[in-house]
Amino acid sequence: MSTVRRSPSCASSCARCPSSDHRIIDGHAGAAFAYEIIGYLEDPDRLFLEMS
């Protein structure tokens, strides 16, 4: 019986599908929130800079 050994690897992208209830959250507010999260994921240092 042979064993396959692979080195660990990292994915270059990660798919996420955030959703919100349109009856509670306006589409514009939901989109603005999503873009804010995307900005923090693309530049995590920005999160810490804005907290201080």
mmCIF file as gemmi writes it, N, C-alpha and C atoms, coordinates in Angstrom:
data_model
loop_
_atom_site.group_PDB
_atom_site.id
_atom_site.type_symbol
_atom_site.label_atom_id
_atom_site.label_alt_id
_atom_site.label_comp_id
_atom_site.label_asym_id
_atom_site.label_entity_id
_atom_site.label_seq_id
_atom_site.pdbx_PDB_ins_code
_atom_site.Cartn_x
_atom_site.Cartn_y
_atom_site.Cartn_z
_atom_site.occupancy
_atom_site.B_iso_or_equiv
_atom_site.pdbx_formal_charge
_atom_site.auth_seq_id
_atom_site.auth_asym_id
_atom_site.pdbx_PDB_model_num
ATOM 1 N N . MET Axp A 1 ? 0.839 -1.167 0 1 0 ? 1 A 1
ATOM 2 C CA . MET Axp A 1 ? 0 0 0 1 0 ? 1 A 1
ATOM 3 C C . MET Axp A 1 ? 0.893 1.242 0 1 0 ? 1 A 1
ATOM 4 N N . SER Axp A 2 ? 0.686 2.147 -0.955 1 0 ? 2 A 1
ATOM 5 C CA . SER Axp A 2 ? 1.527 3.339 -1.048 1 0 ? 2 A 1
ATOM 6 C C . SER Axp A 2 ? 0.861 4.525 -0.356 1 0 ? 2 A 1
ATOM 7 N N . THR Axp A 3 ? 1.691 5.425 0.111 1 0 ? 3 A 1
ATOM 8 C CA . THR Axp A 3 ? 1.209 6.625 0.783 1 0 ? 3 A 1
ATOM 9 C C . THR Axp A 3 ? 1.562 7.836 -0.065 1 0 ? 3 A 1
ATOM 10 N N . VAL Axp A 4 ? 0.586 8.677 -0.319 1 0 ? 4 A 1
ATOM 11 C CA . VAL Axp A 4 ? 0.823 9.901 -1.078 1 0 ? 4 A 1
ATOM 12 C C . VAL Axp A 4 ? 1.042 11.028 -0.086 1 0 ? 4 A 1
ATOM 13 N N . ARG Axp A 5 ? 2.171 11.68 -0.196 1 0 ? 5 A 1
ATOM 14 C CA . ARG Axp A 5 ? 2.472 12.805 0.69 1 0 ? 5 A 1
ATOM 15 C C . ARG Axp A 5 ? 2.531 14.066 -0.152 1 0 ? 5 A 1
ATOM 16 N N . ARG Axp A 6 ? 1.778 15.02 0.268 1 0 ? 6 A 1
ATOM 17 C CA . ARG Axp A 6 ? 1.753 16.295 -0.439 1 0 ? 6 A 1
ATOM 18 C C . ARG Axp A 6 ? 2.151 17.397 0.519 1 0 ? 6 A 1
ATOM 19 N N . SER Axp A 7 ? 2.806 18.386 -0.018 1 0 ? 7 A 1
ATOM 20 C CA . SER Axp A 7 ? 3.175 19.524 0.825 1 0 ? 7 A 1
ATOM 21 C C . SER Axp A 7 ? 1.952 20.429 0.994 1 0 ? 7 A 1
ATOM 22 N N . PRO Axp A 8 ? 1.852 21.103 2.137 1 0 ? 8 A 1
ATOM 23 C CA . PRO Axp A 8 ? 0.719 22.005 2.35 1 0 ? 8 A 1
ATOM 24 C C . PRO Axp A 8 ? 0.762 23.165 1.366 1 0 ? 8 A 1
ATOM 25 N N . SER Axp A 9 ? -0.396 23.624 0.982 1 0 ? 9 A 1
ATOM 26 C CA . SER Axp A 9 ? -0.464 24.753 0.059 1 0 ? 9 A 1
ATOM 27 C C . SER Axp A 9 ? -1.568 25.711 0.509 1 0 ? 9 A 1
ATOM 28 N N . CYS Axp A 10 ? -1.479 26.91 0.031 1 0 ? 10 A 1
ATOM 29 C CA . CYS Axp A 10 ? -2.467 27.937 0.36 1 0 ? 10 A 1
ATOM 30 C C . CYS Axp A 10 ? -3.255 28.303 -0.893 1 0 ? 10 A 1
ATOM 31 N N . ALA Axp A 11 ? -4.525 28.504 -0.722 1 0 ? 11 A 1
ATOM 32 C CA . ALA Axp A 11 ? -5.357 28.933 -1.838 1 0 ? 11 A 1
ATOM 33 C C . ALA Axp A 11 ? -5.159 30.425 -2.074 1 0 ? 11 A 1
ATOM 34 N N . SER Axp A 12 ? -5.186 30.832 -3.314 1 0 ? 12 A 1
ATOM 35 C CA . SER Axp A 12 ? -4.997 32.245 -3.623 1 0 ? 12 A 1
ATOM 36 C C . SER Axp A 12 ? -6.303 33.034 -3.513 1 0 ? 12 A 1
ATOM 37 N N . SER Axp A 13 ? -7.413 32.346 -3.476 1 0 ? 13 A 1
ATOM 38 C CA . SER Axp A 13 ? -8.687 33.044 -3.328 1 0 ? 13 A 1
ATOM 39 C C . SER Axp A 13 ? -9.64 32.197 -2.498 1 0 ? 13 A 1
ATOM 40 N N . CYS Axp A 14 ? -10.63 32.848 -1.96 1 0 ? 14 A 1
ATOM 41 C CA . CYS Axp A 14 ? -11.591 32.174 -1.109 1 0 ? 14 A 1
ATOM 42 C C . CYS Axp A 14 ? -12.975 32.715 -1.445 1 0 ? 14 A 1
ATOM 43 N N . ALA Axp A 15 ? -13.869 31.878 -1.87 1 0 ? 15 A 1
ATOM 44 C CA . ALA Axp A 15 ? -15.207 32.322 -2.259 1 0 ? 15 A 1
ATOM 45 C C . ALA Axp A 15 ? -16.106 32.433 -1.039 1 0 ? 15 A 1
ATOM 46 N N . ARG Axp A 16 ? -16.771 33.55 -0.909 1 0 ? 16 A 1
ATOM 47 C CA . ARG Axp A 16 ? -17.737 33.781 0.166 1 0 ? 16 A 1
ATOM 48 C C . ARG Axp A 16 ? -18.987 34.381 -0.444 1 0 ? 16 A 1
ATOM 49 N N . CYS Axp A 17 ? -20.112 34.04 0.091 1 0 ? 17 A 1
ATOM 50 C CA . CYS Axp A 17 ? -21.388 34.547 -0.405 1 0 ? 17 A 1
ATOM 51 C C . CYS Axp A 17 ? -22.19 35.152 0.74 1 0 ? 17 A 1
ATOM 52 N N . PRO Axp A 18 ? -21.843 36.368 1.157 1 0 ? 18 A 1
ATOM 53 C CA . PRO Axp A 18 ? -22.63 36.994 2.225 1 0 ? 18 A 1
ATOM 54 C C . PRO Axp A 18 ? -24.012 37.366 1.706 1 0 ? 18 A 1
ATOM 55 N N . SER Axp A 19 ? -24.982 37.289 2.553 1 0 ? 19 A 1
ATOM 56 C CA . SER Axp A 19 ? -26.334 37.662 2.15 1 0 ? 19 A 1
ATOM 57 C C . SER Axp A 19 ? -26.996 38.429 3.284 1 0 ? 19 A 1
ATOM 58 N N . SER Axp A 20 ? -28.011 39.172 2.936 1 0 ? 20 A 1
ATOM 59 C CA . SER Axp A 20 ? -28.776 39.918 3.936 1 0 ? 20 A 1
ATOM 60 C C . SER Axp A 20 ? -30.245 39.914 3.531 1 0 ? 20 A 1
ATOM 61 N N . ASP Axp A 21 ? -31.093 40.05 4.498 1 0 ? 21 A 1
ATOM 62 C CA . ASP Axp A 21 ? -32.53 40.073 4.26 1 0 ? 21 A 1
ATOM 63 C C . ASP Axp A 21 ? -32.916 41.466 3.775 1 0 ? 21 A 1
ATOM 64 N N . HIS Axp A 22 ? -33.386 41.564 2.546 1 0 ? 22 A 1
ATOM 65 C CA . HIS Axp A 22 ? -33.706 42.861 1.959 1 0 ? 22 A 1
ATOM 66 C C . HIS Axp A 22 ? -34.856 43.561 2.676 1 0 ? 22 A 1
ATOM 67 N N . ARG Axp A 23 ? -35.618 42.834 3.482 1 0 ? 23 A 1
ATOM 68 C CA . ARG Axp A 23 ? -36.71 43.473 4.226 1 0 ? 23 A 1
ATOM 69 C C . ARG Axp A 23 ? -36.193 44.217 5.449 1 0 ? 23 A 1
ATOM 70 N N . ILE Axp A 24 ? -34.996 43.866 5.895 1 0 ? 24 A 1
ATOM 71 C CA . ILE Axp A 24 ? -34.416 44.481 7.09 1 0 ? 24 A 1
ATOM 72 C C . ILE Axp A 24 ? -33.308 45.457 6.717 1 0 ? 24 A 1
ATOM 73 N N . ILE Axp A 25 ? -32.445 45.045 5.787 1 0 ? 25 A 1
ATOM 74 C CA . ILE Axp A 25 ? -31.297 45.864 5.399 1 0 ? 25 A 1
ATOM 75 C C . ILE Axp A 25 ? -31.492 46.345 3.973 1 0 ? 25 A 1
ATOM 76 N N . ASP Axp A 26 ? -31.396 47.667 3.78 1 0 ? 26 A 1
ATOM 77 C CA . ASP Axp A 26 ? -31.484 48.258 2.459 1 0 ? 26 A 1
ATOM 78 C C . ASP Axp A 26 ? -30.34 47.737 1.595 1 0 ? 26 A 1
ATOM 79 N N . GLY Axp A 27 ? -30.567 47.573 0.32 1 0 ? 27 A 1
ATOM 80 C CA . GLY Axp A 27 ? -29.54 47.052 -0.585 1 0 ? 27 A 1
ATOM 81 C C . GLY Axp A 27 ? -28.276 47.892 -0.583 1 0 ? 27 A 1
ATOM 82 N N . HIS Axp A 28 ? -28.44 49.209 -0.529 1 0 ? 28 A 1
ATOM 83 C CA . HIS Axp A 28 ? -27.273 50.089 -0.515 1 0 ? 28 A 1
ATOM 84 C C . HIS Axp A 28 ? -26.445 49.881 0.748 1 0 ? 28 A 1
ATOM 85 N N . ALA Axp A 29 ? -27.108 49.779 1.88 1 0 ? 29 A 1
ATOM 86 C CA . ALA Axp A 29 ? -26.394 49.561 3.149 1 0 ? 29 A 1
ATOM 87 C C . ALA Axp A 29 ? -25.69 48.206 3.145 1 0 ? 29 A 1
ATOM 88 N N . GLY Axp A 30 ? -26.341 47.188 2.618 1 0 ? 30 A 1
ATOM 89 C CA . GLY Axp A 30 ? -25.729 45.857 2.548 1 0 ? 30 A 1
ATOM 90 C C . GLY Axp A 30 ? -24.505 45.85 1.641 1 0 ? 30 A 1
ATOM 91 N N . ALA Axp A 31 ? -24.6 46.54 0.508 1 0 ? 31 A 1
ATOM 92 C CA . ALA Axp A 31 ? -23.474 46.611 -0.417 1 0 ? 31 A 1
ATOM 93 C C . ALA Axp A 31 ? -22.323 47.403 0.188 1 0 ? 31 A 1
ATOM 94 N N . ALA Axp A 32 ? -22.639 48.503 0.872 1 0 ? 32 A 1
ATOM 95 C CA . ALA Axp A 32 ? -21.591 49.305 1.513 1 0 ? 32 A 1
ATOM 96 C C . ALA Axp A 32 ? -20.861 48.482 2.575 1 0 ? 32 A 1
ATOM 97 N N . PHE Axp A 33 ? -21.605 47.712 3.336 1 0 ? 33 A 1
ATOM 98 C CA . PHE Axp A 33 ? -20.996 46.844 4.351 1 0 ? 33 A 1
ATOM 99 C C . PHE Axp A 33 ? -20.097 45.799 3.686 1 0 ? 33 A 1
ATOM 100 N N . ALA Axp A 34 ? -20.574 45.194 2.609 1 0 ? 34 A 1
ATOM 101 C CA . ALA Axp A 34 ? -19.792 44.174 1.909 1 0 ? 34 A 1
ATOM 102 C C . ALA Axp A 34 ? -18.486 44.763 1.368 1 0 ? 34 A 1
ATOM 103 N N . TYR Axp A 35 ? -18.547 45.959 0.791 1 0 ? 35 A 1
ATOM 104 C CA . TYR Axp A 35 ? -17.334 46.594 0.268 1 0 ? 35 A 1
ATOM 105 C C . TYR Axp A 35 ? -16.37 46.959 1.393 1 0 ? 35 A 1
ATOM 106 N N . GLU Axp A 36 ? -16.894 47.317 2.541 1 0 ? 36 A 1
ATOM 107 C CA . GLU Axp A 36 ? -16.036 47.623 3.69 1 0 ? 36 A 1
ATOM 108 C C . GLU Axp A 36 ? -15.289 46.367 4.137 1 0 ? 36 A 1
ATOM 109 N N . ILE Axp A 37 ? -15.992 45.247 4.2 1 0 ? 37 A 1
ATOM 110 C CA . ILE Axp A 37 ? -15.366 43.972 4.573 1 0 ? 37 A 1
ATOM 111 C C . ILE Axp A 37 ? -14.311 43.583 3.545 1 0 ? 37 A 1
ATOM 112 N N . ILE Axp A 38 ? -14.619 43.749 2.263 1 0 ? 38 A 1
ATOM 113 C CA . ILE Axp A 38 ? -13.66 43.435 1.205 1 0 ? 38 A 1
ATOM 114 C C . ILE Axp A 38 ? -12.401 44.281 1.365 1 0 ? 38 A 1
ATOM 115 N N . GLY Axp A 39 ? -12.587 45.558 1.679 1 0 ? 39 A 1
ATOM 116 C CA . GLY Axp A 39 ? -11.437 46.438 1.88 1 0 ? 39 A 1
ATOM 117 C C . GLY Axp A 39 ? -10.549 45.967 3.015 1 0 ? 39 A 1
ATOM 118 N N . TYR Axp A 40 ? -11.16 45.52 4.121 1 0 ? 40 A 1
ATOM 119 C CA . TYR Axp A 40 ? -10.372 45.026 5.25 1 0 ? 40 A 1
ATOM 120 C C . TYR Axp A 40 ? -9.668 43.716 4.916 1 0 ? 40 A 1
ATOM 121 N N . LEU Axp A 41 ? -10.298 42.871 4.128 1 0 ? 41 A 1
ATOM 122 C CA . LEU Axp A 41 ? -9.658 41.61 3.744 1 0 ? 41 A 1
ATOM 123 C C . LEU Axp A 41 ? -8.492 41.85 2.8 1 0 ? 41 A 1
ATOM 124 N N . GLU Axp A 42 ? -8.617 42.836 1.917 1 0 ? 42 A 1
ATOM 125 C CA . GLU Axp A 42 ? -7.54 43.13 0.98 1 0 ? 42 A 1
ATOM 126 C C . GLU Axp A 42 ? -6.381 43.867 1.645 1 0 ? 42 A 1
ATOM 127 N N . ASP Axp A 43 ? -6.666 44.654 2.685 1 0 ? 43 A 1
ATOM 128 C CA . ASP Axp A 43 ? -5.634 45.421 3.378 1 0 ? 43 A 1
ATOM 129 C C . ASP Axp A 43 ? -5.894 45.366 4.882 1 0 ? 43 A 1
ATOM 130 N N . PRO Axp A 44 ? -5.5 44.273 5.552 1 0 ? 44 A 1
ATOM 131 C CA . PRO Axp A 44 ? -5.796 44.108 6.979 1 0 ? 44 A 1
ATOM 132 C C . PRO Axp A 44 ? -5.181 45.188 7.867 1 0 ? 44 A 1
ATOM 133 N N . ASP Axp A 45 ? -4.066 45.786 7.444 1 0 ? 45 A 1
ATOM 134 C CA . ASP Axp A 45 ? -3.441 46.85 8.244 1 0 ? 45 A 1
ATOM 135 C C . ASP Axp A 45 ? -4.384 48.037 8.406 1 0 ? 45 A 1
ATOM 136 N N . ARG Axp A 46 ? -5.234 48.264 7.419 1 0 ? 46 A 1
ATOM 137 C CA . ARG Axp A 46 ? -6.179 49.369 7.482 1 0 ? 46 A 1
ATOM 138 C C . ARG Axp A 46 ? -7.114 49.245 8.676 1 0 ? 46 A 1
ATOM 139 N N . LEU Axp A 47 ? -7.48 48.03 9.016 1 0 ? 47 A 1
ATOM 140 C CA . LEU Axp A 47 ? -8.367 47.805 10.16 1 0 ? 47 A 1
ATOM 141 C C . LEU Axp A 47 ? -7.721 48.309 11.433 1 0 ? 47 A 1
ATOM 142 N N . PHE Axp A 48 ? -6.455 47.983 11.64 1 0 ? 48 A 1
ATOM 143 C CA . PHE Axp A 48 ? -5.77 48.388 12.851 1 0 ? 48 A 1
ATOM 144 C C . PHE Axp A 48 ? -5.472 49.876 12.856 1 0 ? 48 A 1
ATOM 145 N N . LEU Axp A 49 ? -5.221 50.453 11.691 1 0 ? 49 A 1
ATOM 146 C CA . LEU Axp A 49 ? -4.977 51.884 11.614 1 0 ? 49 A 1
ATOM 147 C C . LEU Axp A 49 ? -6.24 52.678 11.971 1 0 ? 49 A 1
ATOM 148 N N . GLU Axp A 50 ? -7.395 52.187 11.537 1 0 ? 50 A 1
ATOM 149 C CA . GLU Axp A 50 ? -8.642 52.885 11.817 1 0 ? 50 A 1
ATOM 150 C C . GLU Axp A 50 ? -9.098 52.707 13.262 1 0 ? 50 A 1
ATOM 151 N N . MET Axp A 51 ? -8.63 51.665 13.922 1 0 ? 51 A 1
ATOM 152 C CA . MET Axp A 51 ? -9.022 51.423 15.312 1 0 ? 51 A 1
ATOM 153 C C . MET Axp A 51 ? -8.272 52.349 16.269 1 0 ? 51 A 1
ATOM 154 N N . SER Axp A 52 ? -7.09 52.804 15.862 1 0 ? 52 A 1
ATOM 155 C CA . SER Axp A 52 ? -6.296 53.637 16.784 1 0 ? 52 A 1
ATOM 156 C C . SER Axp A 52 ? -6.603 55.108 16.638 1 0 ? 52 A 1
